[in-house]
Amino acid sequence: MTNQNEMDLIPDDLTQEELLSLNEILLNTREQCQMTAQLIENQIRRKDQLIDRLHQELEAYKQDQPARLVEQAMKELIGLRGRLLKRQSSPQWTELDAEKLREEFTYLDEDILDLLERQNIEPFTTQPGQPFDGGRHRAMNVVTAASPELDRTVKASLAPGYAKGDKVLIPEHVTVYRFQ
C-alpha cells in the first residue's frame, strides 16, 4: 500500500529482501507511533479527569466556605458571650460601681473588636471635612453649609463603619454638609 511519492523515495537497486526488511521496519515504526499516540491520548484523558475532579472539589469547597466562616464567627461570639456570662455571675458583679461597670463595657468593646479583627473586619471613621462617599457613608443628618467648599463633606461621624478589605460591610453613619 505505497503511493507513488513513497515509491520515488525507494532506491532502484534494493533487493527484494531489503525491501521486505525496510517494509517491516516501516510497519513497526507505524505501530509504535500508533501505540505512542494511544498512550498520549490516555494520559490526556486521565489529566482531564483529574482536572474535572479537582474542579468539583473546589466548587464544593467554595460552596461550603461561607458556612464555615459563619460557624467560626458564631463560635467566637459564643465564646465572647460565655466570658460575659462568667463576669456577670461572679460575686463582684453585683458590687460594681459606675466606674467599674464602664470598665467592664470597655473590656467588652475590646473583646468585640478582637473578634472582628480575627475575621479581618476593621472599623473606620471619617474626619470632619473629608468628602462624603456614598459607598462608605450613610447620611443620617444633613445640615446647611456656610460655604460651597463644605458642600458634600462630612460634618461629623455618628457611628463607625466596618469593612473587610476594600468591601464595606456596614457604612459609617455621618452628618453631611449641603450648600444651598
Phi, psi and omega in degrees: 000056179254145177265178187296323180296320179293323180294326180293337181277343183273126179295149182287337187269012179282141177281167179300320180296319179294321178296317178296319179295317178296318178298319180295319177299316179297318178296317177297319180295316178299316180296318179295321177297318179295319179295319179296318178299319179296318177299316179298316178299318178297318179296318178298317180298317179296318179294320176299319178295320178296316178299316178299317180295316179296322178296317178297318178296319179296317178298317178296320179296316181296324179289328181276340185303312180301320179296319179294321179295317178296317179299317179298315179297321180293322176298318177298316180295320178296318177298318177298315179296321178300317178296321178295315179297322178298318178297316183293331183271358179286151180300332182287341185302315183289344182261006182292131172272179184300321180296314180294324178294319176298321178297317178298319178294326176296316178298319179298317178299318178297320178298319180294318178297322176297317179301313179297320180297321178295338176263011181061034177252126183241136173285154175216148175225157182247137179284147176305141179094347178285153180297144175286134180234110182300339178278339182245343185238152169237119181285113179266331178220148175234129178238154181285132179273144180282339181218157180296336179296332181275350183304131178062035173244162181280126174276316182203150173269128180261327178205140183293155171264170180226135182225148172245103187066231179272354184269121177279121178272316178225121181290152177289137176272127185223162167260134186241141172278141171226132178266131181270000000 
